[in-house]
Amino acid sequence: MGEMNKLTIAAARDAMRAGDMTSTELTEACIQAIEGADTLNAVVHPTFDRARAQAAAADSRLKAGDAPDLCGIPLGIKDLYCTRGVASQAASNILTGFKPEYESTITQGLWDQGAVMLGKLNMDEFAMGSSNETSIYGPVTSPWRRRDTDTRLTPGGSSGGSGAAVAADLCLAATGTDTGGSIRQPAAFTGIVGVKPTYGRCSRWGIIAFASSLDQAGPMTKDVRDAAILLKAMAGHDPKDSTSANLPVPDFEAALSGDIRGKKIGLPKEYRLEGMPGEIESLWAQGADMLRDAGAEIIDVSLPHTKYALPAYYVIAPAEASSNLARYDGVKYGLRAALDANEGITEMYEKTRAEGFGAEVQRRVMIGTYVLSAGFYDAYYNRARRVRALIKRDFETVFASGIDAILTPTTPSAAFGLGEMADQDPVKMYLNDVFTVTVNLAGLPGVSVPAGLDKDGLPLGLQLIGRPWEEADMLNSAYVLEQAVGFVSKPEKWW
């Protein structure tokens, strides 16, 4: 089989079970692709020896029969997941040299099912960013380019390495994390599928924390069926995570019936933003028409507190980050700054954190510390929490009216060039999350599906927001949308 690395999980699974190829062959194809893609800067800690050993073990398991769906499937792992004996830096200087002695619950589950680890993937530092430009490893370059230009584009963030690696066929799928859109936005920018599950569906144990009440792990894949397969493998109750839900995990792939007749899909009027590009508006309308043609009822709905979501998010997330990142002080692990003879522990804390954290992380830690301080706690943090409750109630009201899912754009634009926003007001970068942060604030599941190309030939995504714990139903609607759109575009290979 030629170009095995371009296969989907489902196609590779079926081919390996049929004996048409081995995991070893598939893994070597991915390793070759990674070795030829240095310019993308997506894979920052390759683990090829480990991958080959896992692939050989998977082949033995496949020969014995009764292998799980992910057995032998090569994956990329976002650098936010702790992986035993492999650098786990969260793309930050402050965790230089940190190799955990434990495995995150999700990655351990993947290896138990026979998946293969190709390496750790680039990301924004501590998952703080929308363009993968805050990484200590340097920015990731998207495999996509604007038509007739060689401008290097962002793959989105913070899971930019995951988005670029899947879009460029360096791996069959990848893990990501989503705190305010960090799976869905890069998925939209790179023309792949990204799922942010319901908060609590996937364990956060062993994933380096950014904002604990918002973070959620999820799959980034080439199509919806693959997302269903990988999500099932990642989901499940974990007693080591107090926020993990003790609920049965459905067979998400089996739920892809392709039938949404009678389903009610909501279109929130508040997502029609002033200045939104016409092609995004048009794509949204086309998506609604496709779902209507498939038998769904399209209903206009209102989420009145949407306009307060970004301000509330950029109070809550930095506040939790300032608390979570207080542990990085140079004492137990990671970077420790060099001290002069007369300097003590206070200077060590200050120097280590100043040298270890990049500018964006420092900005958010300072914002978070400010909003949690005695004089401003009620004015900012408590008020943001009240707004969050109102946003959650908006969704509850809409779903209580009988709506099954909500359709929105994923991003307000296609991918922008690396460096194009770097010198601007950081708030302009934060606006990339305008359609995604509400889902995290409300703890809901969301999925981005590639739905078309803009005038420059770049991918655009549509987002479906589901009811809590109803990822199966949401993915089925996404599957119908995917089939109707028929998106098959891939980036032309230039790297």
C-alpha positions in Angstrom: 0.0 0.0 0.0 1.5 3.3 -1.0 1.6 6.4 1.2 0.3 4.6 4.2 0.7 7.7 6.4 -2.2 9.3 4.5 -4.7 6.6 5.7 -7.4 7.3 8.3 -7.4 5.4 11.5 -10.4 3.4 10.3 -8.8 2.4 7.0 -5.5 1.5 8.6 -7.3 -0.6 11.3 -9.2 -2.5 8.7 -6.1 -3.0 6.5 -4.0 -4.3 9.4 -6.8 -6.7 10.6 -7.0 -8.0 7.0 -3.3 -8.6 6.9 -2.8 -6.1 4.0 -0.1 -4.2 6.0 1.6 -4.2 9.4 1.9 -1.6 12.1 5.7 -1.7 11.5 5.2 -0.7 7.9 2.7 2.0 8.8 4.9 3.4 11.6 8.0 3.5 9.2 5.9 5.5 6.7 5.0 8.0 9.4 8.6 8.2 10.6 9.8 9.0 7.0 7.1 11.7 6.7 8.2 13.3 10.0 11.9 13.2 9.0 11.1 15.0 5.8 9.0 17.7 7.6 11.5 19.5 9.8 10.5 22.9 8.4 7.0 22.5 9.8 8.5 22.2 13.4 5.5 20.1 14.5 7.3 17.2 16.1 9.6 18.4 18.9 10.5 15.2 20.8 10.6 12.2 18.4 10.3 8.8 20.0 11.1 6.6 17.0 12.8 3.7 18.9 9.8 3.5 21.2 7.4 3.7 18.2 9.2 0.8 16.5 9.0 -1.3 19.6 5.3 -0.5 20.1 4.6 -1.3 16.5 6.3 -4.7 16.7 4.2 -5.5 19.9 1.1 -4.4 18.1 1.8 -6.6 15.1 2.1 -9.6 17.5 -1.2 -8.6 19.1 -2.9 -8.2 15.7 -1.7 -11.7 14.6 -3.2 -13.2 17.7 -6.6 -11.6 16.8 -9.1 -9.6 18.9 -6.9 -6.4 18.9 -8.6 -3.1 19.9 -9.4 -0.4 17.3 -6.2 1.6 18.0 -3.8 -1.3 18.0 -0.9 -0.4 15.8 -2.1 3.1 15.0 0.7 5.7 15.1 -0.2 8.9 17.0 1.3 12.2 17.9 1.0 13.4 21.5 0.7 17.1 22.5 3.6 18.2 24.7 1.2 19.0 27.5 0.7 15.2 28.2 3.1 13.7 30.6 4.8 10.7 29.1 7.1 8.4 31.1 10.8 9.0 30.4 10.0 11.4 27.5 10.5 15.2 27.7 7.2 16.8 28.7 7.8 20.5 28.7 4.5 22.2 27.8 6.7 24.1 25.3 8.2 26.1 28.2 11.7 26.9 29.2 10.8 26.4 32.8 10.3 22.7 32.3 13.6 22.2 30.4 14.9 18.7 31.1 11.7 17.4 32.8 11.1 13.8 32.1 8.2 12.4 34.2 8.4 9.1 36.0 4.7 8.5 35.3 2.3 8.4 32.3 -0.9 10.5 32.0 -4.1 8.5 32.3 -5.1 9.1 28.7 -1.7 8.2 27.1 -1.4 5.1 29.4 -4.8 4.0 28.1 -3.7 4.5 24.5 -0.6 2.4 24.9 -2.6 -0.3 26.7 -4.8 -0.5 23.6 -1.7 -0.9 21.4 -1.4 2.6 20.0 2.1 3.7 18.8 3.8 6.9 20.0 5.7 8.8 17.3 6.7 11.7 19.4 5.7 14.8 21.3 4.1 17.7 19.4 4.7 21.4 19.5 2.2 23.8 21.1 1.8 27.3 22.6 3.7 27.6 25.9 1.4 26.1 28.7 -1.3 26.1 26.1 -1.6 29.9 26.2 -2.0 31.1 22.7 -4.0 31.0 19.4 -1.1 30.8 16.9 1.6 28.5 18.3 4.0 31.4 18.4 4.6 31.4 22.1 6.5 28.0 22.1 10.1 27.7 23.4 10.6 25.4 20.4 9.7 28.2 17.9 6.4 28.5 15.9 4.8 25.7 14.0 4.3 26.4 10.3 1.0 25.2 8.8 1.2 22.8 5.9 -1.3 25.0 4.1 -0.4 28.1 2.1 -2.4 30.9 0.6 -2.9 30.4 -3.2 0.1 31.6 -5.1 2.1 32.8 -2.1 4.8 31.3 0.1 3.8 33.2 3.3 4.2 31.0 6.3 0.8 30.6 8.1 -0.1 29.7 11.6 -1.7 26.3 12.2 -3.6 27.9 15.1 -3.1 27.2 18.8 -2.5 26.0 21.3 -2.6 22.5 19.7 -0.9 23.8 16.6 1.7 21.0 16.4 -1.2 18.5 16.5 -3.2 20.3 13.8 -0.2 20.6 11.5 1.0 17.0 12.1 -2.4 15.5 11.2 -3.0 17.8 8.2 0.5 17.0 6.8 0.0 13.2 7.4 2.9 13.0 9.8 0.7 10.8 12.0 -2.7 9.2 11.6 -4.2 11.3 14.5 -3.1 13.3 17.5 -4.1 14.3 21.0 -4.9 17.9 21.8 -6.2 19.9 24.7 -8.9 22.6 24.6 -9.2 25.4 27.3 -10.8 28.1 25.1 -10.7 26.6 21.6 -7.3 25.1 21.5 -8.4 21.9 19.7 -11.2 23.4 17.5 -9.4 26.5 16.2 -6.3 24.7 14.9 -8.6 22.0 13.5 -10.4 24.7 11.5 -7.2 26.4 10.4 -5.7 23.1 9.2 -8.7 21.4 7.6 -9.1 18.5 10.0 -11.6 17.4 12.7 -11.2 18.4 16.3 -13.4 17.4 19.3 -13.6 19.1 22.7 -15.6 16.6 24.8 -17.9 17.5 27.7 -15.9 18.6 30.7 -15.1 15.5 32.8 -15.4 13.0 29.9 -11.6 12.6 29.6 -9.2 12.4 32.5 -7.0 15.5 33.1 -4.6 13.5 35.4 -1.1 13.8 34.1 -1.9 16.6 31.7 0.0 19.8 32.7 -2.7 22.2 33.9 -3.5 25.6 32.5 -7.0 26.4 33.8 -8.4 23.4 35.7 -12.1 24.2 35.4 -11.8 24.7 31.6 -9.1 22.3 30.3 -10.3 19.2 28.5 -8.4 16.6 26.4 -9.7 15.5 23.0 -8.8 14.0 19.6 -7.6 15.7 16.4 -8.2 13.5 13.4 -8.6 13.4 9.6 -12.3 12.7 9.7 -15.3 12.4 12.0 -15.2 8.6 12.1 -11.6 8.7 13.3 -12.6 11.3 16.0 -15.2 8.9 17.2 -12.7 6.0 17.4 -10.0 8.0 19.2 -12.5 9.7 21.6 -13.8 6.3 22.8 -10.2 5.3 23.5 -9.4 8.6 25.4 -12.7 8.8 27.4 -13.6 7.1 30.7 -13.8 7.6 34.4 -10.5 8.1 36.3 -10.5 8.0 40.1 -7.3 10.0 40.1 -9.1 13.0 38.6 -11.8 14.3 41.0 -13.6 16.1 38.0 -13.8 12.9 35.9 -17.3 11.7 35.3 -18.2 8.2 36.3 -20.4 7.6 33.3 -20.3 4.8 30.7 -18.5 5.6 27.5 -20.7 5.0 24.4 -19.4 3.4 21.2 -19.2 6.7 19.4 -18.3 5.1 16.0 -21.4 2.8 16.2 -23.5 6.0 16.7 -22.6 7.4 13.3 -25.8 6.4 11.6 -25.9 9.3 9.2 -29.6 9.9 10.1 -30.5 13.2 11.7 -34.1 13.4 10.5 -36.2 15.2 13.1 -33.2 16.7 14.9 -33.4 20.4 15.8 -30.3 22.5 15.1 -30.0 26.0 16.6 -28.4 29.0 15.0 -27.5 31.6 17.6 -28.1 35.1 16.4 -25.4 36.5 18.7 -22.7 34.7 16.6 -23.4 37.0 13.7 -20.6 39.4 14.4 -20.1 42.8 13.0 -17.3 42.8 10.4 -17.4 39.0 10.1 -16.1 38.0 6.6 -18.8 37.3 4.1 -17.4 33.9 3.2 -17.7 32.8 6.9 -21.4 34.0 6.9 -22.0 32.2 3.6 -20.3 29.0 4.8 -22.5 29.0 8.0 -25.7 29.4 5.9 -24.6 26.6 3.5 -23.9 24.3 6.5 -27.4 25.0 7.9 -28.9 24.3 4.5 -27.1 21.0 4.3 -28.4 19.9 7.7 -31.9 21.0 6.7 -31.6 18.9 3.5 -30.6 15.9 5.6 -33.9 16.2 7.5 -33.0 18.4 10.5 -35.1 21.4 11.5 -33.1 24.7 11.6 -34.2 27.1 14.4 -32.9 30.5 15.3 -31.9 30.7 19.0 -30.6 33.3 21.4 -27.6 33.0 23.7 -27.8 36.6 25.1 -24.7 36.6 27.3 -22.4 35.6 24.5 -20.9 39.0 24.2 -19.5 38.7 27.8 -17.8 35.3 27.2 -14.4 36.5 26.1 -14.0 39.0 28.9 -15.1 36.4 31.5 -12.8 33.8 30.0 -9.8 36.1 30.1 -10.4 36.7 33.8 -11.1 33.1 34.8 -8.5 31.4 32.8 -5.5 33.6 33.8 -6.7 33.5 37.5 -6.6 29.7 37.4 -3.3 29.8 35.5 -1.7 32.0 38.1 -2.6 29.5 40.8 -1.6 26.4 38.8 1.7 27.9 37.6 2.8 28.9 41.1 4.4 25.4 41.5 7.1 26.2 38.9 9.7 27.8 41.2 13.0 26.0 40.5 12.9 23.9 43.7 11.9 20.4 42.7 12.1 20.0 38.9 12.7 21.9 35.7 14.7 25.1 35.3 16.6 26.6 38.2 18.2 30.0 37.6 21.9 30.6 38.5 22.3 32.7 41.6 24.9 35.0 42.9 26.6 34.2 46.2 24.6 36.7 48.2 21.2 35.7 46.7 18.6 33.5 48.5 15.4 31.6 47.9 13.3 34.6 47.0 15.8 35.7 44.3 15.8 32.1 43.0 12.0 32.1 42.7 12.0 35.5 40.9 14.9 34.7 38.6 13.7 31.2 37.7 10.2 32.4 36.8 11.4 35.4 34.9 13.8 33.3 32.8 11.5 30.3 32.6 8.2 31.8 31.5 7.7 33.5 28.1 6.1 36.9 27.7 2.5 35.6 27.1 2.6 33.3 30.1 4.0 36.1 32.2 1.2 38.4 31.0 -1.5 35.9 31.9 0.0 35.1 35.3 0.1 38.8 36.2 -3.5 39.3 35.0 -4.5 36.3 37.0 -2.7 37.4 40.2 -4.2 40.9 39.8 -7.8 39.7 39.5 -7.4 37.3 42.5 -5.8 40.0 44.7 -7.8 41.2 47.8 -9.0 44.5 46.3 -10.1 43.2 43.0 -11.4 39.6 43.7 -15.1 40.7 43.8 -14.8 43.3 41.0 -13.2 40.9 38.5 -13.1 37.2 39.4 -16.4 36.8 41.2 -18.1 38.9 38.6 -16.6 36.7 35.8 -17.8 33.6 37.6 -21.4 35.0 37.7 -21.2 35.7 34.0 -20.0 32.2 33.4 -23.1 30.9 35.2 -25.3 33.0 33.0 -23.6 31.7 29.9 -24.2 28.2 31.1 -27.8 28.9 31.8 -28.3 30.4 28.2 -27.2 27.0 26.8 -29.4 25.1 29.3 -32.4 27.2 28.2 -31.8 26.5 24.5 -31.3 22.8 25.0 -34.4 22.6 27.3 -36.4 24.1 24.4 -35.7 20.9 22.4 -32.6 21.9 20.5 -30.3 18.9 19.9 -27.2 20.8 18.7 -26.0 24.3 17.8 -24.3 25.2 14.6 -21.8 28.1 14.5 -18.6 29.1 12.6 -15.4 27.8 14.4 -13.3 30.8 13.8 -13.9 34.4 12.6 -11.3 34.0 9.8 -9.0 31.6 8.0 -5.4 31.1 9.2 -3.3 34.2 9.3 0.4 34.6 8.7 3.1 33.9 11.3 4.1 37.2 12.8 1.1 39.1 11.4 -0.5 39.6 14.9 2.6 39.4 17.0 3.2 43.1 17.3 -0.5 44.0 17.7 -2.6 44.4 20.8 -2.8 40.9 22.4 -6.6 41.4 22.6 -6.8 41.1 18.8 -5.2 37.6 19.1 -7.7 36.7 21.9 -10.6 37.5 19.5 -9.7 34.3 17.6 -11.5 32.4 20.4 -14.8 34.4 20.1 -16.8 31.4 18.9 -15.1 28.7 21.0 -14.7 30.0 24.6 -18.5 29.7 25.4 -18.3 26.0 25.1 -15.5 25.7 27.7 -17.2 28.1 30.1 -20.4 26.0 29.9 -18.5 22.7 30.0 -20.2 21.5 26.8 -18.9 19.2 23.9 -18.0 20.8 20.6 -16.6 19.6 17.3 -15.0 21.5 14.4 -15.6 20.0 10.9 -13.8 21.3 7.8 -16.5 22.8 5.6 -14.9 24.7 2.8 -12.0 26.9 1.5 -11.8 30.7 1.5 -10.9 32.8 -1.5 -7.2 32.1 -0.8 -7.7 28.4 -0.8 -7.4 28.0 3.0 -9.7 25.8 5.1 -12.6 27.1 7.1 -14.5 25.1 9.8 -18.0 24.9 11.1 -18.6 24.0 14.8 -21.4 21.9 16.3 -22.1 22.3 20.0 -23.8 19.4 21.6 -25.8 18.7 24.8 -23.7 17.7 27.8 -22.5 14.0 27.6 -24.2 13.6 24.2 -21.0 13.5 22.1 -22.4 10.5 20.2 -25.4 12.5 18.9 -23.1 15.6 18.2 -20.7 13.4 16.2 -23.5 11.9 14.2 -24.6 15.4 13.2 -21.0 16.3 12.4 -20.8 13.1 10.3 -23.8 14.1 8.3 -22.4 17.6 7.8 -19.0 16.1 6.7 -20.7 13.8 4.2 -22.7 16.7 2.8 -19.8 19.0 2.5 -17.5 16.4 0.9 -14.3 18.2 2.0 -11.4 16.4 0.5 -8.9 19.2 0.1 -5.3 18.6 1.3 -2.4 21.1 1.4 -0.1 20.8 -1.6 3.3 19.5 -0.4 5.9 22.2 -0.3 7.9 21.2 2.8 
